[in-house]
Amino acid sequence: MNHYCYTWIEDWCQENGWTDLFVRERKEYWAFPPNAVMPLPIPNQALRLIKAKQGLSPDERKWCVTAIGISVMSALFTYLLQSPMPLVSAFAICAMIVAQLEVED
């Protein structure tokens, strides 16, 4: 799951003088700091500030809407089938989605 939108980080780089933004494996964002000849990863503090300012990324919003849809559908199927299994399945799926929403440093 992508926790950051590329344009958010690109805007931050332009504001702070970083150039040539690129993404390495595991969604690591790297760029050249001002007056530097070697790229460095975007600082975690900056990424946290960007995340706090912007909120959920489009990818995270999609997964949240999916989790809500699964929950509503499972509640409906639980009522129609008179069985708790759809709710148990929805709980497991939503727990995995929520765990993926956690931002890793």
VMD Tcl script that builds the backbone (N, CA, C; Angstrom):
set m [mol new atoms 315]
animate dup $m
set s [atomselect $m all]
$s set {name element resname resid chain x y z} {
  {N N MET 1 A 0.842 -1.166 0.000}
  {CA C MET 1 A 0.000 0.000 0.000}
  {C C MET 1 A 0.895 1.240 0.000}
  {N N ASN 2 A 0.586 2.156 -0.855}
  {CA C ASN 2 A 1.362 3.385 -0.959}
  {C C ASN 2 A 0.779 4.417 0.000}
  {N N HIS 3 A 1.563 4.843 0.984}
  {CA C HIS 3 A 1.086 5.774 1.999}
  {C C HIS 3 A 1.261 7.232 1.591}
  {N N TYR 4 A 2.038 7.481 0.561}
  {CA C TYR 4 A 2.305 8.852 0.134}
  {C C TYR 4 A 1.991 8.990 -1.346}
  {N N CYS 5 A 1.518 10.149 -1.712}
  {CA C CYS 5 A 1.289 10.465 -3.112}
  {C C CYS 5 A 2.576 11.098 -3.660}
  {N N TYR 6 A 3.004 10.677 -4.821}
  {CA C TYR 6 A 4.257 11.151 -5.407}
  {C C TYR 6 A 4.265 12.672 -5.549}
  {N N THR 7 A 3.133 13.245 -5.914}
  {CA C THR 7 A 3.081 14.696 -6.104}
  {C C THR 7 A 3.252 15.447 -4.787}
  {N N TRP 8 A 2.804 14.863 -3.667}
  {CA C TRP 8 A 3.004 15.510 -2.364}
  {C C TRP 8 A 4.494 15.668 -2.087}
  {N N ILE 9 A 5.234 14.599 -2.307}
  {CA C ILE 9 A 6.666 14.620 -2.026}
  {C C ILE 9 A 7.391 15.489 -3.048}
  {N N GLU 10 A 6.923 15.460 -4.280}
  {CA C GLU 10 A 7.505 16.314 -5.313}
  {C C GLU 10 A 7.327 17.792 -4.955}
  {N N ASP 11 A 6.162 18.160 -4.451}
  {CA C ASP 11 A 5.925 19.541 -4.018}
  {C C ASP 11 A 6.838 19.920 -2.853}
  {N N TRP 12 A 7.011 19.002 -1.896}
  {CA C TRP 12 A 7.894 19.259 -0.758}
  {C C TRP 12 A 9.326 19.487 -1.254}
  {N N CYS 13 A 9.757 18.668 -2.197}
  {CA C CYS 13 A 11.112 18.815 -2.738}
  {C C CYS 13 A 11.297 20.177 -3.397}
  {N N GLN 14 A 10.315 20.626 -4.153}
  {CA C GLN 14 A 10.417 21.937 -4.802}
  {C C GLN 14 A 10.457 23.059 -3.773}
  {N N GLU 15 A 9.668 22.933 -2.710}
  {CA C GLU 15 A 9.645 23.967 -1.668}
  {C C GLU 15 A 10.963 24.035 -0.907}
  {N N ASN 16 A 11.642 22.897 -0.739}
  {CA C ASN 16 A 12.847 22.837 0.074}
  {C C ASN 16 A 14.138 22.750 -0.727}
  {N N GLY 17 A 14.060 22.872 -2.038}
  {CA C GLY 17 A 15.244 22.915 -2.871}
  {C C GLY 17 A 15.844 21.564 -3.226}
  {N N TRP 18 A 15.144 20.486 -2.966}
  {CA C TRP 18 A 15.636 19.152 -3.342}
  {C C TRP 18 A 15.300 18.925 -4.811}
  {N N THR 19 A 16.160 18.186 -5.521}
  {CA C THR 19 A 15.949 17.983 -6.953}
  {C C THR 19 A 15.996 16.506 -7.317}
  {N N ASP 20 A 15.517 16.189 -8.504}
  {CA C ASP 20 A 15.581 14.854 -9.108}
  {C C ASP 20 A 15.029 13.762 -8.199}
  {N N LEU 21 A 13.797 13.910 -7.798}
  {CA C LEU 21 A 13.139 12.914 -6.946}
  {C C LEU 21 A 12.984 11.598 -7.693}
  {N N PHE 22 A 13.290 10.486 -7.024}
  {CA C PHE 22 A 13.041 9.158 -7.591}
  {C C PHE 22 A 12.683 8.192 -6.469}
  {N N VAL 23 A 12.076 7.072 -6.853}
  {CA C VAL 23 A 11.607 6.079 -5.890}
  {C C VAL 23 A 12.439 4.821 -6.041}
  {N N ARG 24 A 13.007 4.370 -4.930}
  {CA C ARG 24 A 13.737 3.101 -4.914}
  {C C ARG 24 A 12.792 2.001 -4.446}
  {N N GLU 25 A 13.327 0.781 -4.348}
  {CA C GLU 25 A 12.500 -0.335 -3.899}
  {C C GLU 25 A 11.925 -0.062 -2.511}
  {N N ARG 26 A 10.871 -0.725 -2.173}
  {CA C ARG 26 A 10.156 -0.583 -0.906}
  {C C ARG 26 A 9.615 0.832 -0.684}
  {N N LYS 27 A 9.294 1.501 -1.751}
  {CA C LYS 27 A 8.687 2.829 -1.682}
  {C C LYS 27 A 9.530 3.832 -0.912}
  {N N GLU 28 A 10.828 3.796 -1.105}
  {CA C GLU 28 A 11.727 4.773 -0.500}
  {C C GLU 28 A 11.899 5.932 -1.480}
  {N N TYR 29 A 11.707 7.131 -0.994}
  {CA C TYR 29 A 11.821 8.324 -1.827}
  {C C TYR 29 A 13.197 8.947 -1.619}
  {N N TRP 30 A 13.915 9.166 -2.709}
  {CA C TRP 30 A 15.268 9.727 -2.674}
  {C C TRP 30 A 15.309 10.950 -3.570}
  {N N ALA 31 A 16.167 11.901 -3.214}
  {CA C ALA 31 A 16.383 13.098 -4.028}
  {C C ALA 31 A 17.725 13.709 -3.653}
  {N N PHE 32 A 18.134 14.674 -4.447}
  {CA C PHE 32 A 19.383 15.388 -4.183}
  {C C PHE 32 A 19.075 16.602 -3.309}
  {N N PRO 33 A 19.664 16.680 -2.107}
  {CA C PRO 33 A 19.466 17.872 -1.274}
  {C C PRO 33 A 20.109 19.089 -1.928}
  {N N PRO 34 A 19.822 20.285 -1.433}
  {CA C PRO 34 A 20.438 21.487 -2.009}
  {C C PRO 34 A 21.966 21.421 -1.935}
  {N N ASN 35 A 22.607 21.743 -3.038}
  {CA C ASN 35 A 24.074 21.797 -3.149}
  {C C ASN 35 A 24.741 20.453 -2.856}
  {N N ALA 36 A 24.095 19.356 -3.145}
  {CA C ALA 36 A 24.667 18.028 -2.892}
  {C C ALA 36 A 24.926 17.314 -4.214}
  {N N VAL 37 A 25.874 16.387 -4.179}
  {CA C VAL 37 A 26.200 15.613 -5.367}
  {C C VAL 37 A 25.785 14.150 -5.220}
  {N N MET 38 A 25.237 13.811 -4.072}
  {CA C MET 38 A 24.822 12.434 -3.806}
  {C C MET 38 A 23.382 12.444 -3.282}
  {N N PRO 39 A 22.517 11.586 -3.849}
  {CA C PRO 39 A 21.126 11.591 -3.385}
  {C C PRO 39 A 21.016 11.015 -1.974}
  {N N LEU 40 A 20.019 11.496 -1.244}
  {CA C LEU 40 A 19.722 11.024 0.104}
  {C C LEU 40 A 18.246 10.695 0.199}
  {N N PRO 41 A 17.876 9.794 1.104}
  {CA C PRO 41 A 16.442 9.541 1.291}
  {C C PRO 41 A 15.767 10.771 1.887}
  {N N ILE 42 A 14.515 10.957 1.531}
  {CA C ILE 42 A 13.741 12.056 2.116}
  {C C ILE 42 A 13.633 11.771 3.613}
  {N N PRO 43 A 13.923 12.742 4.470}
  {CA C PRO 43 A 13.896 12.494 5.922}
  {C C PRO 43 A 12.523 12.029 6.414}
  {N N ASN 44 A 12.546 11.109 7.387}
  {CA C ASN 44 A 11.292 10.578 7.938}
  {C C ASN 44 A 10.443 11.680 8.561}
  {N N GLN 45 A 11.088 12.664 9.184}
  {CA C GLN 45 A 10.331 13.760 9.787}
  {C C GLN 45 A 9.550 14.518 8.717}
  {N N ALA 46 A 10.171 14.722 7.570}
  {CA C ALA 46 A 9.488 15.411 6.475}
  {C C ALA 46 A 8.327 14.575 5.950}
  {N N LEU 47 A 8.544 13.264 5.835}
  {CA C LEU 47 A 7.460 12.396 5.367}
  {C C LEU 47 A 6.292 12.406 6.342}
  {N N ARG 48 A 6.593 12.402 7.655}
  {CA C ARG 48 A 5.523 12.450 8.657}
  {C C ARG 48 A 4.759 13.772 8.583}
  {N N LEU 49 A 5.476 14.873 8.369}
  {CA C LEU 49 A 4.806 16.169 8.242}
  {C C LEU 49 A 3.917 16.221 6.998}
  {N N ILE 50 A 4.418 15.676 5.905}
  {CA C ILE 50 A 3.626 15.626 4.672}
  {C C ILE 50 A 2.364 14.811 4.906}
  {N N LYS 51 A 2.511 13.668 5.567}
  {CA C LYS 51 A 1.376 12.779 5.837}
  {C C LYS 51 A 0.360 13.462 6.749}
  {N N ALA 52 A 0.845 14.157 7.786}
  {CA C ALA 52 A -0.056 14.844 8.710}
  {C C ALA 52 A -0.819 15.969 8.008}
  {N N LYS 53 A -0.146 16.640 7.088}
  {CA C LYS 53 A -0.766 17.753 6.379}
  {C C LYS 53 A -1.776 17.272 5.335}
  {N N GLN 54 A -1.431 16.233 4.594}
  {CA C GLN 54 A -2.249 15.792 3.455}
  {C C GLN 54 A -3.334 14.785 3.825}
  {N N GLY 55 A -3.122 13.990 4.863}
  {CA C GLY 55 A -4.110 12.980 5.239}
  {C C GLY 55 A -3.901 11.676 4.490}
  {N N LEU 56 A -4.994 11.017 4.161}
  {CA C LEU 56 A -4.920 9.722 3.497}
  {C C LEU 56 A -4.559 9.879 2.022}
  {N N SER 57 A -3.730 8.967 1.540}
  {CA C SER 57 A -3.391 8.956 0.118}
  {C C SER 57 A -4.552 8.347 -0.665}
  {N N PRO 58 A -4.576 8.537 -1.972}
  {CA C PRO 58 A -5.659 7.930 -2.771}
  {C C PRO 58 A -5.725 6.412 -2.615}
  {N N ASP 59 A -4.574 5.771 -2.500}
  {CA C ASP 59 A -4.548 4.318 -2.315}
  {C C ASP 59 A -5.160 3.925 -0.972}
  {N N GLU 60 A -4.843 4.681 0.078}
  {CA C GLU 60 A -5.405 4.398 1.394}
  {C C GLU 60 A -6.912 4.643 1.415}
  {N N ARG 61 A -7.352 5.682 0.729}
  {CA C ARG 61 A -8.800 5.947 0.652}
  {C C ARG 61 A -9.534 4.800 -0.025}
  {N N LYS 62 A -8.930 4.276 -1.086}
  {CA C LYS 62 A -9.547 3.148 -1.799}
  {C C LYS 62 A -9.700 1.946 -0.868}
  {N N TRP 63 A -8.658 1.652 -0.098}
  {CA C TRP 63 A -8.722 0.506 0.817}
  {C C TRP 63 A -9.713 0.740 1.953}
  {N N CYS 64 A -9.848 1.980 2.427}
  {CA C CYS 64 A -10.830 2.279 3.476}
  {C C CYS 64 A -12.255 2.087 2.966}
  {N N VAL 65 A -12.514 2.553 1.751}
  {CA C VAL 65 A -13.838 2.365 1.160}
  {C C VAL 65 A -14.107 0.874 0.948}
  {N N THR 66 A -13.094 0.122 0.556}
  {CA C THR 66 A -13.247 -1.322 0.391}
  {C C THR 66 A -13.589 -1.983 1.721}
  {N N ALA 67 A -12.919 -1.593 2.795}
  {CA C ALA 67 A -13.189 -2.169 4.114}
  {C C ALA 67 A -14.611 -1.852 4.573}
  {N N ILE 68 A -15.065 -0.630 4.323}
  {CA C ILE 68 A -16.434 -0.258 4.698}
  {C C ILE 68 A -17.438 -1.067 3.886}
  {N N GLY 69 A -17.176 -1.218 2.585}
  {CA C GLY 69 A -18.067 -2.011 1.744}
  {C C GLY 69 A -18.137 -3.462 2.177}
  {N N ILE 70 A -16.998 -4.037 2.523}
  {CA C ILE 70 A -16.979 -5.419 2.999}
  {C C ILE 70 A -17.771 -5.545 4.292}
  {N N SER 71 A -17.637 -4.573 5.178}
  {CA C SER 71 A -18.355 -4.616 6.449}
  {C C SER 71 A -19.871 -4.543 6.246}
  {N N VAL 72 A -20.305 -3.653 5.370}
  {CA C VAL 72 A -21.738 -3.516 5.110}
  {C C VAL 72 A -22.295 -4.778 4.456}
  {N N MET 73 A -21.562 -5.294 3.473}
  {CA C MET 73 A -22.023 -6.519 2.803}
  {C C MET 73 A -22.079 -7.696 3.776}
  {N N SER 74 A -21.092 -7.807 4.636}
  {CA C SER 74 A -21.090 -8.933 5.577}
  {C C SER 74 A -22.219 -8.797 6.591}
  {N N ALA 75 A -22.528 -7.570 7.004}
  {CA C ALA 75 A -23.657 -7.386 7.921}
  {C C ALA 75 A -24.964 -7.809 7.248}
  {N N LEU 76 A -25.103 -7.461 5.986}
  {CA C LEU 76 A -26.298 -7.864 5.236}
  {C C LEU 76 A -26.376 -9.387 5.099}
  {N N PHE 77 A -25.253 -10.019 4.723}
  {CA C PHE 77 A -25.252 -11.475 4.574}
  {C C PHE 77 A -25.436 -12.184 5.912}
  {N N THR 78 A -24.929 -11.594 6.979}
  {CA C THR 78 A -25.135 -12.186 8.303}
  {C C THR 78 A -26.610 -12.188 8.652}
  {N N TYR 79 A -27.295 -11.101 8.343}
  {CA C TYR 79 A -28.732 -11.021 8.614}
  {C C TYR 79 A -29.514 -11.993 7.732}
  {N N LEU 80 A -29.194 -12.026 6.445}
  {CA C LEU 80 A -29.940 -12.886 5.514}
  {C C LEU 80 A -29.687 -14.368 5.765}
  {N N LEU 81 A -28.456 -14.734 6.056}
  {CA C LEU 81 A -28.108 -16.138 6.258}
  {C C LEU 81 A -28.265 -16.588 7.702}
  {N N GLN 82 A -28.485 -15.655 8.588}
  {CA C GLN 82 A -28.601 -15.931 10.021}
  {C C GLN 82 A -27.412 -16.747 10.522}
  {N N SER 83 A -26.240 -16.269 10.133}
  {CA C SER 83 A -24.987 -16.918 10.504}
  {C C SER 83 A -23.943 -15.833 10.789}
  {N N PRO 84 A -23.118 -16.029 11.802}
  {CA C PRO 84 A -22.106 -15.022 12.108}
  {C C PRO 84 A -20.849 -15.111 11.234}
  {N N MET 85 A -20.753 -16.122 10.401}
  {CA C MET 85 A -19.522 -16.328 9.631}
  {C C MET 85 A -19.172 -15.179 8.685}
  {N N PRO 86 A -20.141 -14.555 8.008}
  {CA C PRO 86 A -19.749 -13.401 7.177}
  {C C PRO 86 A -19.122 -12.270 7.998}
  {N N LEU 87 A -19.627 -12.033 9.208}
  {CA C LEU 87 A -19.039 -11.000 10.056}
  {C C LEU 87 A -17.640 -11.384 10.513}
  {N N VAL 88 A -17.428 -12.651 10.816}
  {CA C VAL 88 A -16.102 -13.114 11.223}
  {C C VAL 88 A -15.116 -12.943 10.072}
  {N N SER 89 A -15.542 -13.288 8.874}
  {CA C SER 89 A -14.679 -13.128 7.698}
  {C C SER 89 A -14.375 -11.651 7.447}
  {N N ALA 90 A -15.382 -10.804 7.559}
  {CA C ALA 90 A -15.174 -9.369 7.352}
  {C C ALA 90 A -14.232 -8.807 8.409}
  {N N PHE 91 A -14.359 -9.270 9.635}
  {CA C PHE 91 A -13.455 -8.795 10.686}
  {C C PHE 91 A -12.013 -9.147 10.346}
  {N N ALA 92 A -11.775 -10.360 9.871}
  {CA C ALA 92 A -10.416 -10.774 9.529}
  {C C ALA 92 A -9.858 -9.954 8.369}
  {N N ILE 93 A -10.658 -9.750 7.349}
  {CA C ILE 93 A -10.207 -8.976 6.191}
  {C C ILE 93 A -9.952 -7.525 6.575}
  {N N CYS 94 A -10.857 -6.928 7.331}
  {CA C CYS 94 A -10.687 -5.529 7.743}
  {C C CYS 94 A -9.503 -5.362 8.695}
  {N N ALA 95 A -9.231 -6.362 9.514}
  {CA C ALA 95 A -8.061 -6.292 10.392}
  {C C ALA 95 A -6.772 -6.254 9.572}
  {N N MET 96 A -6.714 -7.023 8.495}
  {CA C MET 96 A -5.530 -6.991 7.631}
  {C C MET 96 A -5.398 -5.633 6.932}
  {N N ILE 97 A -6.518 -5.063 6.495}
  {CA C ILE 97 A -6.484 -3.763 5.831}
  {C C ILE 97 A -6.021 -2.682 6.796}
  {N N VAL 98 A -6.539 -2.692 8.005}
  {CA C VAL 98 A -6.154 -1.688 9.000}
  {C C VAL 98 A -4.668 -1.830 9.352}
  {N N ALA 99 A -4.179 -3.056 9.427}
  {CA C ALA 99 A -2.753 -3.263 9.707}
  {C C ALA 99 A -1.887 -2.688 8.587}
  {N N GLN 100 A -2.341 -2.776 7.353}
  {CA C GLN 100 A -1.596 -2.218 6.230}
  {C C GLN 100 A -1.625 -0.692 6.198}
  {N N LEU 101 A -2.617 -0.095 6.854}
  {CA C LEU 101 A -2.707 1.361 6.889}
  {C C LEU 101 A -1.651 1.982 7.788}
  {N N GLU 102 A -1.041 1.187 8.660}
  {CA C GLU 102 A 0.001 1.691 9.563}
  {C C GLU 102 A 1.233 2.108 8.757}
  {N N VAL 103 A 1.689 3.327 8.972}
  {CA C VAL 103 A 2.852 3.850 8.258}
  {C C VAL 103 A 4.117 3.317 8.919}
  {N N GLU 104 A 4.997 2.711 8.115}
  {CA C GLU 104 A 6.241 2.165 8.622}
  {C C GLU 104 A 7.350 3.188 8.459}
  {N N ASP 105 A 8.262 3.217 9.411}
  {CA C ASP 105 A 9.419 4.125 9.309}
  {C C ASP 105 A 10.647 3.371 8.894}
}
mol reanalyze $m
mol bondsrecalc $m
mol representation Tube
mol addrep $m
